[in-house]
Amino acid sequence: MKILNFEILFQRRTLPLIGLKAFSVRVMAIGSGLVVLGIIFLLMGINPIELYIDIILVNIRLLPNTIGIFITLLCIALGLAIPFKARIDNIGAEGQYVMGTLAAIGTAFIFPTLPFFILIPLMFINGFIIGAIWALPVVLFRAKGGFQGADVVVSFLMVFPAIYILEYLVSGPWRDPETGFTYSSQIPENGKIPVLDFDFTVPILDIKWDFSPVHITLFLVLIITGLVYFFLFRSVNGVPKTKFGYELNVTGKNPLAGRTAGMSFFKVILVSMILSGGLAGMAGVGEIAGNQLRLTPSTPGYGFTAIAVAYLGGLNPIGIVISALFFAALIVGGNAIKLTKGLPGTALDMFSGILLFFVLLAEFFFRYTITWRRI
């Protein structure tokens, strides 16, 4: 690329950025995104420093709400990290998440008399299965169709029929007959996931935390995080310790070398998309049966936000835990101050979109270096 009298050269890195260097690049990416957002807020007549401080203070007061959203983001982002590691782009986690919510409500409506210790696990199983099924078209088009960008296109397009099915059900068969509003009846009592129903007062801050927004799916997701790390991402000196983890790594770095070594790309994409869609579906079950308790025609966009969560976490389960907590705090803080600061209704989309741009830009610098040369 030539600009005036300079030539810009993009060179692929021979050694990957790891450790402190990788962490600093991601911190700089988020910092740059917050600076750009700050400039936009200044143009809107809002003091960005005060805004960011307000977001922090809101999250201190509403910590349980932040943890509630953290559960959902963590579960979806964990699933996304698996195909992303193999350079398979699952952009449709929002659709898989929506199908998980439908599976949860549908299971609870069909079997309302089952005891909770059978019904709730059945909801999670069905959510995983339906979410995984919704991800399978990506496997067919990418692995068998030979279209390199099929994973992006197909996974994204699968979001829309999921939303149309949701809108049809909440405005028709599952519409609440008592109110007549466009949302479903509430999930039966046996299908509600138990919550941490206790209060905690922080003496120093004089704040009382009500932990009812935190459902016990938190512990399930943390266990899944450990399992995903142990079986898929654990490595020694950069070499994955498990066979499938190694195949994921090689497929992502050099697909041709993987095929030459006898690795099945079809197997990698099939297993990774099943796990990815299944975890997004489970996240939908946890959200609908632990927090919302009924379906509405709108979706929160957690599936799209989780893309930024996964990349900011470095496609590593440990980093994703921190990243999910950061974005959950952003969502809670943004919702709380949207009215008080006069922010537009799309403010949260702007937050996520700009930060996602800088996170993906950071991924570019993980793979390439830029040098300037005078012509």
C-alpha positions, -999 to +999 in steps of 0.1 A: +000+000+000+014+034-010+006+067+007+024+098-007+061+090-005+057+061+019+050+024+014+032+005+041+042-032+044+021-058+062+042-088+073+029-119+090+044-125+124+067-155+126+062-157+164+029-152+181+024-125+207+020-142+241+020-133+278+024-097+288+027-084+252-006-100+242-023-087+273-010-051+266-023-052+230-058-061+242-057-034+269-046-008+243-074-019+220-101-015+247-084+018+258-085+031+222-122+021+219-131+039+251-112+070+239-132+070+206-164+065+225-154+094+248-149+117+218-184+107+205-199+115+239-181+148+240-197+157+206-231+147+222-224+171+251-218+144+276-187+143+298-171+109+291-151+108+324-183+113+345-200+087+323-174+060+329-173+068+366-211+065+367-209+031+350-184+019+376-205+031+405-237+016+390-219-018+388-208-016+424-244-010+434-258-036+410-232-063+412-257-092+413-273-079+380-238-078+364-232-114+375-266-125+360-256-112+326-221-125+330-234-160+332-250-158+298-221-140+280-196-164+295-215-195+283-220-182+247-184-168+244-170-201+256-188-219+228-177-193+202-140-196+212-140-233+201-147-228+164-129-194+164-098-212+175-100-233+143-107-201+122-143-212+118-165-181+122-197-188+140-214-154+137-249-168+144-247-175+182-277-151+186-299-175+167-286-205+186-292-186+218-328-178+208-335-214+199-322-224+233-348-201+249-375-217+228-364-251+237-365-242+274-400-227+273-413-255+250-400-282+272-415-266+303-449-261+286-450-297+274-439-313+307-451-288+334-458-316+360-423-330+360-404-325+392-378-296+389-348-319+393-359-337+361-374-308+342-346-284+345-318-308+333-341-318+305-345-282+295-307-278+294-303-310+273-329-299+248-314-264+247-280-279+239-295-302+212-316-275+195-288-249+196-264-275+181-289-284+154-292-247+145-254-246+140-252-276+117-259-259+084-226-241+088-209-276+088-227-287+056-219-255+036-184-249+048-171-285+049-190-300+020-199-270+000-163-258-005-173-221+001-146-205+022-169-178+037-199-201+042-194-201+080-199-164+082-228-161+058-248-192+068-244-187+106-255-151+103-284-159+081-296-186+105-303-158+131-333-145+112-355-176+110-348-181+147-361-146+155-391-151+131-400-183+149-397-165+183-420-137+171-446-161+157-447-181+189-450-152+213-477-135+192-496-167+185-495-202+201-475-192+232-491-158+237-501-150+273-539-154+274-543-135+306-528-102+295-530-105+257-497-087+254-471-099+229-451-122+252-454-157+263-470-171+294-446-173+323-425-205+326-441-231+350-428-230+386-410-264+382-391-250+353-376-220+371-340-223+379-332-217+416-316-184+424-293-172+452-321-158+472-302-139+499-291-103+506-256-091+516-248-057+531-214-042+524-206-023+556-179+000+542-199+010+511-233+009+529-247-011+499-272-039+501-268-065+474-298-086+465-285-118+448-318-129+434-307-121+398-280-147+401-292-182+393-273-214+400-265-218+363-234-197+374-219-228+389-227-250+359-211-224+335-180-222+357-177-260+356-181-259+318-154-232+317-130-255+335-138-285+313-134-265+281-100-253+293-089-287+304-099-307+274-096-281+246-073-252+255-048-265+281-013-265+266+023-269+277+049-247+259+022-238+234+013-274+225-023-285+233-024-315+257-054-332+241-059-347+207-089-326+197-073-295+212-043-301+190-065-306+159-083-273+167-050-255+170-034-269+138-066-264+118-066-227+128-030-221+121-024-242+090-054-262+076-033-276+047-008-290+072-036-305+092-050-323+061-016-335+052-012-349+087-044-368+082-066-346+103-103-345+093-115-309+088-151-322+087-146-337+122-131-305+136-159-282+122-186-307+132-175-311+168-167-274+173-200-262+158-220-287+179-203-275+210-206-239+200-243-240+191-250-262+221-234-239+246-253-209+231-285-229+234-277-237+271-271-200+277-306-193+263-320-219+288-303-203+317-313-168+308-350-176+301-355-200+331-333-181+355-339-144+347-366-135+322-390-163+329-410-155+298-403-149+261-406-115+245-404-107+207-371-088+212-337-103+217-309-088+239-281-093+214-260-114+237-249-137+209-233-108+190-218-092+221-202-126+229-181-124+197-163-094+212-162-112+246-145-142+230-119-122+211-111-098+240-105-129+261-079-141+237-100-172+228-089-186+261-115-196+288-096-179+316-094-146+296-130-150+286-141-150+322-126-116+327-138-103+293-174-115+300-174-097+334-162-065+316-190-065+290-216-075+315-206-044+335-208-023+304-244-036+297-256-030+332-240+004+335-252+014+301-288+004+308-288+022+341-275+055+329-291+056+295-320+077+308-301+098+334-275+109+308-300+112+279-282+085+259-300+072+227-317+038+227-289+025+205-262+036+229-254+000+240-251-011+204-227+017+198-206+006+229-204-030+218-199-022+181-170+002+186-153-020+212-157-050+189-141-031+161-110-023+182-109-059+196-109-073+160-083-047+151-061-060+179-064-095+164-050-081+132-019-070+151-016-104+167-010-118+132+008-090+113+033-062+118+032-029+100+064-012+087+068+021+069+093+026+041+102+058+022+099+052-015 
